[in-house]
Amino acid sequence: MRSDIFVDKKSVHFKLDKEVHLSLRAKLFKYNISMQELFDEFARMVVADMPKASSIVDSIVNRKIRSTLANGPSKRRSKKEVMTTDFEADALYDMINGTDEP
């Protein structure tokens, strides 16, 4: 029987570039902070719509849109799927009108 279904935490797995991982780990070690603590706090900030976290999310969306426009849609997404969310559409609209922040 799985023991994790009774725990109020969810395990998350993702990949980082090796160099970024090592540098991040070293930096967090100086502050005695784990990666778990860092990513948990950032996730909470995103969920709470805190301006600093929202700015980072906006920056990522804008970078992805610019990349898609420059390189064409990836093999995973069709042209119709490129602008699937209202958030992406709004970000693109802001970019076209020059209202996005660098």
C-alpha positions in Angstrom: 0.0 0.0 0.0 1.3 3.5 -0.8 2.2 5.5 2.2 2.4 8.9 0.4 -1.4 9.2 -0.1 -1.8 10.1 3.6 0.8 12.9 3.5 -0.2 16.5 2.8 2.8 16.9 0.4 3.1 16.2 -3.3 6.4 15.0 -4.8 7.5 17.0 -7.9 10.2 16.0 -10.3 11.9 18.3 -12.9 15.2 18.7 -14.6 17.8 21.5 -14.3 20.9 22.1 -16.3 23.8 20.4 -14.4 25.7 23.7 -14.0 22.6 25.6 -12.8 21.8 22.8 -10.3 25.4 22.8 -8.8 25.5 26.6 -8.6 22.1 26.8 -7.0 22.9 24.1 -4.6 26.1 25.8 -3.6 24.4 29.2 -3.1 21.6 27.7 -1.0 24.1 25.8 1.1 25.6 29.2 2.1 22.2 30.2 3.5 21.3 26.8 4.9 18.3 26.6 2.7 17.3 23.4 0.8 16.0 23.4 -2.8 12.8 22.0 -1.4 12.4 25.2 0.8 13.2 27.5 -2.1 10.8 25.9 -4.6 8.1 25.5 -2.0 8.3 29.2 -1.2 8.3 30.3 -4.8 5.3 28.1 -5.5 3.5 29.7 -2.6 4.3 33.2 -3.9 3.0 32.3 -7.4 -0.2 30.9 -6.0 -0.7 34.0 -3.8 -0.2 36.2 -6.9 2.7 38.1 -5.3 4.1 40.7 -7.7 7.7 39.5 -7.6 6.7 35.9 -8.5 4.1 37.1 -11.1 6.9 39.2 -12.7 9.1 36.1 -13.0 6.2 34.0 -14.5 5.4 36.9 -16.9 9.0 37.0 -18.0 9.0 33.2 -18.7 5.8 33.5 -20.7 7.2 36.4 -22.8 10.5 34.5 -23.4 8.5 31.5 -24.6 6.3 33.6 -26.9 9.3 35.4 -28.4 11.1 32.1 -28.9 8.0 30.6 -30.6 7.6 33.6 -32.8 11.3 33.5 -33.8 11.6 29.8 -34.3 8.1 28.7 -35.1 6.0 26.4 -33.0 7.8 23.4 -31.5 7.0 19.9 -32.6 5.0 19.3 -29.5 2.5 22.1 -30.2 0.7 22.9 -33.4 0.3 26.4 -34.7 -3.2 26.5 -33.3 -2.0 25.4 -29.9 0.7 28.1 -29.6 -1.8 30.6 -28.1 -3.9 28.3 -26.0 -4.4 30.3 -22.9 -5.8 33.8 -22.3 -2.6 34.5 -20.3 -0.4 33.8 -23.3 -2.8 35.8 -25.6 -2.7 38.8 -23.2 1.1 38.6 -23.0 1.4 38.6 -26.8 -1.0 41.5 -27.0 1.1 43.4 -24.5 4.3 42.6 -26.4 2.8 43.8 -29.7 1.6 47.1 -28.1 5.0 47.6 -26.4 3.6 47.4 -22.9 5.6 44.4 -21.7 8.5 44.9 -19.3 11.9 43.6 -20.4 
